[in-house]
Amino acid sequence: MKKGLLIIFSGPSGVGKGTVRKYIMDNYDLQLTYSISMTTRLPRDKEVDGVDYYFVSKEEFQKNIEEGNFLEYQEFVGNYYGTPKSKVEELRNKGKNVFLEIEVKGATEVMSKVNDDRVISFFLMPPSIDALEQRIRRRKTEDESVIQERLQKGESEMSCASNYDHVILNDDVARASQEIVDLIKKKIRS
């Protein structure tokens, strides 16, 4: 059995990753499995352990760090989030194509740790920084300081795009999504 792909998908906040991911994940020909992260935060209403996240204690998370059990991990607002290496490898060894939507810092870490020819990475790029700002502002969920922080981080992240196998311009969701689907299909056949 051929080992499954590891598909790494990143881009700045507001670029449309969630919308594009949904389109890609709905393509059943790709046989994608979404990577489930481990976290120390408490479950929200209707979140299910092992479906939405693997919910663990800080002690258990720390033990996993010490044992090298993460492809990557981050701390955010007092909680830890990480990608369990064993879960991803288990799925890939069963021939599943694992889709990992991840921040640039984490993606860089994963790309440095997983060195096989069954990895493909995508950076979703906005048409411009102005378009990114408009998308973030359209959400109407953050105050001005957070918007500015997201824009600064987005500019920094865009400077890392050349580290990915493919940079995909998200000027049209359907077109960008289809471009990624086509590239994944090509990689599956290789």
Secondary structure, 3 states (H helix, E strand, C coil): CCCCCEEEEECCCCCCHHHHHHHHHCCHHHCEEECCCEECCCCCCCCCECCCEEECCHHHHHHHHHCCCEEEEEEECCEEEEEEHHHHHHHHHCCCEEEEECCHHHHHHHHHHCCCCCEEEEEEECCCHHHHHHHHHHHCCCCHHHHHHHHHHHHHHHCCHHHCCEEEECCCHHHHHHHHHHHHHHHHHC
